[in-house]
Amino acid sequence: MNKTLFAFLLLLAAAPVAMAQQPTPAAPAQAPIVLKPGQMQVQARPAANRPDRAPVYPGGEQALGLFFLENIKYPEAARVKQLSGIVLVTATVNADGTITNPVVAKSLSPECDAEALRVVPLMTGWQPAMRRGRPLAVLIQLPVPFGGAGAIKVEQNARPQPKPRR
């Protein structure tokens, strides 16, 4: 009985060591936080890397759309295939307003992906995200339109027409 008790205690003592040597499963990759203007709020106790204000392209969404219209060269291979859609690019807007590390998050075609990766770093002058009054580098997602997928509809002088009197 003494040997049995000793063997049991030995197994109990070795169990935590054996468990500690087993590899732990890798933590799932964290998805980037998508920051959207108008949905940002100052929080009482925010995380150290959560901005109070999202980064903004000079001129807003319309200027961003115009930038893409002026700078994207629709690839000939995509034109032949009549591809239309967006390439979703994840990039970092740095504290100085520059864009770095563009990566394709959602692909359309190899040609369109390459063009999106060429154009995104050309964007300059971003107003960086702010955290307690200081600029902060953040990860953003940009939809880069191809083949009319991002057609901008700008209405000028769009006023409601008066109803005719009876």
C-alpha positions in Angstrom: 0.0 0.0 0.0 2.9 2.3 0.7 4.2 1.8 -2.8 0.8 2.5 -4.3 0.4 5.7 -2.4 3.9 6.7 -3.4 3.2 6.0 -7.1 -0.1 8.0 -6.9 1.6 11.0 -5.3 4.4 10.8 -7.9 1.8 10.9 -10.7 0.0 13.8 -9.2 3.3 15.7 -8.8 4.3 15.0 -12.5 0.9 15.9 -14.0 1.4 19.7 -13.8 4.9 19.4 -15.3 3.6 17.3 -18.2 0.7 19.6 -18.8 3.0 22.6 -18.8 5.2 21.0 -21.5 2.3 20.5 -23.9 2.1 23.3 -26.5 -0.7 25.7 -26.0 -3.0 26.3 -29.0 -2.1 29.6 -30.8 -4.4 32.5 -30.1 -6.7 33.3 -33.1 -5.4 36.2 -35.2 -7.1 39.4 -34.2 -9.1 41.1 -36.9 -8.3 44.8 -37.5 -10.6 47.3 -36.0 -12.5 49.2 -38.7 -12.8 52.8 -37.7 -15.7 54.8 -39.2 -16.2 58.5 -38.8 -19.3 59.3 -36.9 -19.1 56.2 -34.8 -16.2 57.3 -32.7 -16.8 58.2 -29.1 -14.6 59.4 -26.3 -14.7 56.7 -23.6 -14.3 57.0 -19.9 -11.6 54.2 -19.7 -10.6 53.4 -23.3 -7.9 50.9 -24.2 -4.4 52.5 -24.6 -4.5 52.1 -28.4 -8.1 53.1 -29.1 -8.3 56.5 -30.7 -10.8 59.2 -29.8 -11.0 60.3 -33.5 -10.6 58.2 -36.6 -8.2 59.2 -39.3 -9.7 61.4 -42.1 -8.6 61.8 -45.7 -8.5 65.5 -46.7 -11.8 66.4 -48.2 -13.6 63.3 -46.8 -15.1 60.4 -48.6 -15.8 62.4 -51.8 -12.2 63.4 -52.1 -11.1 59.8 -51.5 -13.4 58.6 -54.3 -12.1 61.3 -56.6 -8.5 60.3 -55.7 -9.2 56.7 -56.8 -10.9 57.8 -60.0 -7.9 60.0 -61.0 -5.2 57.6 -60.0 -6.4 54.0 -60.7 -5.4 52.6 -64.1 -8.0 49.9 -64.8 -5.9 46.8 -65.7 -6.3 45.6 -69.3 -6.7 42.0 -68.2 -9.5 43.0 -65.8 -11.2 45.1 -68.6 -11.1 42.1 -71.0 -12.7 39.9 -68.2 -15.1 42.8 -67.5 -14.3 42.6 -63.8 -16.1 45.0 -61.5 -15.8 45.2 -57.7 -13.6 46.3 -54.9 -10.2 45.3 -53.6 -10.2 45.7 -49.8 -6.8 47.0 -48.6 -5.7 47.1 -45.0 -3.0 49.8 -44.3 -1.6 51.8 -41.5 -2.3 55.6 -41.2 0.8 56.8 -39.3 0.9 59.6 -36.8 2.4 61.9 -39.5 -0.5 61.2 -42.0 1.3 58.9 -44.3 0.1 55.4 -45.3 2.3 52.3 -44.9 2.1 48.6 -45.0 -0.8 48.1 -47.5 -2.0 44.5 -47.7 -4.9 43.1 -49.7 -7.5 41.8 -47.3 -10.1 40.9 -50.0 -9.0 40.2 -53.5 -10.7 40.9 -56.9 -8.0 39.7 -59.3 -4.2 39.6 -59.2 -4.0 42.6 -61.6 -6.5 44.7 -59.6 -4.8 43.8 -56.4 -1.4 44.9 -57.7 -3.0 48.2 -58.9 -4.6 48.8 -55.5 -1.3 48.2 -53.8 0.3 50.7 -56.1 -2.2 53.4 -55.6 -2.9 53.3 -51.8 0.6 54.4 -50.7 0.2 57.5 -53.0 -2.4 58.9 -50.7 -0.9 61.6 -48.6 -2.0 64.2 -46.1 -4.3 62.1 -44.0 -5.3 63.7 -40.7 -4.2 61.0 -38.3 -6.3 59.4 -35.6 -6.1 61.2 -32.3 -5.9 59.9 -28.8 -6.2 62.5 -26.0 -5.0 65.2 -28.4 -2.0 63.2 -29.7 -1.7 61.6 -33.2 -1.8 57.9 -33.2 -1.0 55.3 -35.9 -4.0 53.0 -36.6 -4.9 50.2 -39.0 -7.6 51.1 -41.5 -9.5 49.3 -44.3 -9.9 51.0 -47.7 -12.3 49.7 -50.4 -10.5 50.4 -53.7 -13.1 50.4 -56.5 -12.6 48.9 -60.0 -14.8 48.8 -63.1 -17.5 51.3 -62.0 -18.0 49.5 -58.6 -17.2 52.8 -56.8 -19.0 55.2 -59.1 -19.5 58.4 -57.3 -22.9 60.0 -57.5 -22.6 63.7 -56.7 -25.9 65.7 -56.8 -25.4 69.4 -57.2 -28.3 71.8 -56.6 -30.5 69.0 -55.5 -33.4 70.8 -53.9 -36.8 69.4 -53.3 -39.2 70.7 -55.9 -42.2 72.6 -54.5 -45.5 70.8 -54.8 -47.9 72.2 -57.3 -50.9 74.1 -55.8 -54.4 72.9 -56.5 
